[in-house]
Amino acid sequence: MIVRIKNSHSALDQEVVRAFLNVMRGHVPLLKKSPTMPIQPSDVWVGMAWDWALTSPFLAEISHLNPVFIRTPSILGHELAGVITALGYGTTGLSIGQRVFGLTDWFRDGTLAEYVAVESRNLAPLPGNVDFTVGASLPISGLTAWQGLFQHGRLQAGQTVLAHGAAGAVGSIVTQLAREAGAYVIGTGRAADRQRALDFGANEFVDLENDTLEDVGGVDLLFDVIGGDVQGRSAALIRAGGTLVTAVGPTDIRPADGLAVDFVVEADRAQLSEIVSRARDGRLRTNIGKVSSLGNAVATFNSTERRAGKTVIRVLP
C-alpha cells in the first residue's frame, strides 16, 4: 500500500476512516467507514495514498493460517507506502512527515484504509526518488524473495536456482536477486510468461505445460511458489546438500539428500532497505500490473482475470 496524507496533523483527530473491510467470512469485502486503529507504544500513524499490492484473492495472504484466526470484521491488506503523521510513545528511528514503506503484522488490522497504525520496526524509509507505487509493491514480494534465497536458502554464487513463477510478483524478484548474487537461474511458468521471465533475467525458461521439467538437470536451490505435483517433481531435481524453499505452506516433500524449508515472510527494516536501494539504482525492477483506486477495490479484488504482476490500490487521490 502507498500512503500519502493531505493534512499531517489530522489523523489522530479522526474517529473513523474509509477502509476495505472483510465483514463476514466467505462474503465479498466492503468499502465502508471503520473506527480508527489505536496507536500503541512504538507504533506510528501512516496516512495512506497507495495500498495493498496483491497477486491473489483477497484472503490469500493469510490462507496458510488456521481459519479461526481470520477475524471479522477486519481491514484487509498488509503492504503499504506512505507518510508518517504521528508517533507512539517510545518510537525511535522514524519521524513525522517521513516517507516510509513496509508491512503490518499479520494479526492486526491491515492497510486498505486512509490511515493505518503500524509497529515502527515493520517500516523502512522510502527514498524520495522512489515512487510510492513502487514502494507499495515491494515489501512482501521483496522480503519473500530475499529471505527465501539468502536467509533460508543460503544461496551462493555459482549455484543453480529453479525459480517457479519467474514472471510473477515474487518470482521476478527471486530471479533478479539470484542473478545479482551470481546464480544461474532457470525460470518456470506458462508459455505466455517466457519472454517476461527472460526479461527479468532468467538464464533459461521451462514452460510447465509443454516442456519437460526434468530436462533441466540438477539444481542447488528450488524456490517454490506453486506447491502440489510441480513441487514434488521439482524436489527430485535438487542436488545433494541442496534446499527446497517454499512460500506456499508446510510440505511433506523432502529432497533426497537436502533440506526443505517453508516459511512465512517477516518484516525486517534492514532487508527492506537493501531491497529498496536496488529499486532506486535500477538493479531491481518491480513487477506492477494494475493500479486501482480504493473506490474500485471491490471490483478489482473480485476480478476473474489472470493478474500479471502486482495490483496496487491507491487509497488517497
N, C-alpha and C positions, 0 to 999 in steps of 0.2 A: 504494500500500500504506500502511496505517496501522501505526505501531509504538508499542507501549507495553510497558514492562518491569516485572516484579514486583520483581526484585532488581537494582538498577542496577550492582552490582559483580560479578555472576556471569558475565557474558558471556565474558570472557577466560579463565575457568577451564574453560569447557565445551569438550570435544573434538568433540562432534557436536551438531547441531541438527536438528529436524524441518524438512524442506524439500520443495518440489514440484519434482521433477526430470524433465527430458527425458532419458531414459536411452538411447534409440536413435532415430535418425531414422525418422520415419514411424510410430512407436509411440505409444500413449497415455502421457502423462506419469504419474509415480507419486509418491505421498506416502511418503517414507522418510527414514531418517537419513542425514545428509551431514556430512562434516568441516566444521568452521567455516572461514570465509573469513579468510585472514590480513589483519591490519591493517597498512597501509603508511604511510609518511610522508604527512602531510596527509589521511589518512583519518580517519573517525570510525566507531565502532560504534553501530549503532542497534538497539534492541530493538523487535520488531515486534508490533503488535496488529492492524493492518489492512494489507492488501497490495494487490497489483496491481489496478488498475482497468482493465477491458478492454472492448473493443467488438467484438472479432473473435476468430477461432480462435486457439489458444494460440501459434502461431508468427507471427501476423500482424505483430507489431511488428518482426520482422526479415525479413519476406518479400521486401522490396525489395533485400536484400543477397545476394551470391553464396552459394549453399548450402554451399560449402566452409567458410564461416566459422561455420556452425551447429555449435557444439561439443557433444559428448556425452561423458559426462553433464554437464548444466549445469542450474543453477537458473533457472527462468523468472521473468518479471516485471521491471518497470523502475520503476514508480511506488511511492512509499512515503510514509507519515507515521508518526512515532513519537517516541521519546525517546532522546537520546544517552546511551550508557552508558560509552564510553571514547573517548579522543582519541589519534590517532597523533602521532608526533613532528612538530613544525612546524605543527600545525593552529592556525589563528587564526580569530577571529570567532565561534566557537561554544564551548559549554561543556557539561560533563557535567550531565545532568538536563534539558537544554533540549529543548523540543518543536520538531520540525523536519518539513519535508516536502520532496520533490524527486524526483529520479530518478537511477538508476545509469547508468554508462557502458554502451554497447551491447555491448561485448565482455567485460564482467565478469559473474560470477555475479549473478543477479537478486535480487528482493526477496521472493519467495514462500518465506520461511524465518523462523524465530523471531528470528534476528539477522542483520544484514547489514552488511558493510563498504562504506562509500560515500566517495568523494572529497568532502571538505568543501565544495568550490566548487559541487558539484551540489545543495546543500541550502540552504534558507532557513528562517528562524524561522517557526514556526506559532503565531499568536497564541492566547492561552489561551481566547478566546471563539469560536474556530473549531473545530468538531468534527473529530476525527481522520478520520471518514468523508469529510467534505468535503475535508479536506486531501489525502487519498489520491486523490481523484477529479480533482484539478486539474492536476497537473504536465504530462502530455503533451497533453491537450486544450487547456489554457490556454496553454501555450507555443506549440503549433502555431498556434492562432488568433492569438496576439499577434505572433509572428514573421512569419506569413503576411500579416497585414494591414499591420503598421507597418514591419517591417524589410525585407521583400521586396516587398510591395505598395505601400508608401509612400502609404497611404490619407490622403486629405484630406477635410475637412468639405465637404459638398455633393456628393460623388461618389456614384455608384450602385454597389452591390455585389450581385453574383449569388452567393448562398451555397448551394451544393448540400448536401443533407443537413442542412437547417436545424433539424430536430428531433433530430438526433443529438448525440453527446457533443462532437464538435468544432464542428459547425455551429451548435449552440445558443450556444456561446461566441463564435464568429465573429459571429453575429447581434447579440448583446448589446454586444460591444466596438465593432462598427461603428456601431451606433445611438448609443452614447455619444459616439463621435468625430464625430457629425454627418452620417453617411452615410444614404442611402436604401437599404434592404435588401430584395431580392427573394429569398425563400427557396424552396427546392425540396424535393421528396420524394414520398412516396406519398400517396394520398388520405387515409389514416388519420393522416398526420402534420400535416395542415393546421392544425388548431386549436393543436396543441402548438407548432408553429413560430411562429404568430401570437402565442401567449402569451409566447414568448421575445423578441418584439419585431419580427419581420419585418413590413415595411410591406405586403407582399403575398406571395402564395404561388402557386407553379406546381406542379400535380400532373403529374409527369413521365410518368405512364401515360395520362392522359386530356386534359391541356391541351396547347396548342401552345407549346412553349418559345420559339419565335421571336417570339411576340407580345409578349414583354417589352420589345422595342426594344433600344437600345444601353445598354451598361454600361461602367463605368470599370475595374472590378476583378472578375474571376471567381475565386472561391475554390472550387477543385475537390477533392472527396474521393471521386469516383466513377471518373473516367477513362473510357476507351472512347469509344463513339459519343457519349455525352452530353457529354463533354469537347470533342470535335470540333465538335459543333453549337453549343455554348456559346461557343467561341472566336470563332466568326463574329460574335458579338454585341458583341465588345469594340471600343470606340471607338478612334480614332487616339490613340496615346500611352498606351493602357490596358495592363493587365497581367493575364496568366493566372498564377495561383499554384496549384500542385498539391502535395499531400502524399502522392500515391499512386505516386510513382516517376517516372523520366525519361520525357519525352514528346517526340515529334517535331512535335507540333502547335504552331504559332505564330500569334498574331494577325496580321492582315494588316499592321498598322502599330503594333506594340506589342511588349511583352516577354513571355517565358514563363519562369517560374522554378519549378523543382522543388527541394524541399529536405527535409532530414531534421532534425527538431527537435533543438535543443541545450539543455542545461541553462544557466540564467542566473539567478543569485541575485536580481539587481535586478528582472528581469522577473517572477520568481516572487513577489517582494514586492509588486509592482504588482498582480498578479492576486489574491493573497490579500487585499489591502487592500480590493479591490472586493467580494470574497465576504463579508468581515467587515462592511462597512457596508451591504450589501444591493444594491449596484449590479450585482452579478453573481450569478446563480443557477446552481448546479450541476445537472447532469442525471444523477442517480443512479438506476439501475434496481434490480437485485437485489443484496442483501448476503448473502454466504455465508461459511461457516466454512472454515478450512484443511482440515478433515477432509472436507468435501463438495466440495473444489475439483475433483476429477476429474470428478464428475458435472456440476458447474457449467460447466467448460470444454468438455465434450463435449455439452452440450445442443444440440438441433436447433431449439429455439425461437428466433424472432427477438428479439434483445435490444433493449429500449427503454432507452436511456441506458447508463451505465457500470455494469458489475458490479464490486463491491468484495469482496475476500476478507479476512475478519477472521482474523488469524493467532493471536492470543492471546485468551483469554476475558476 
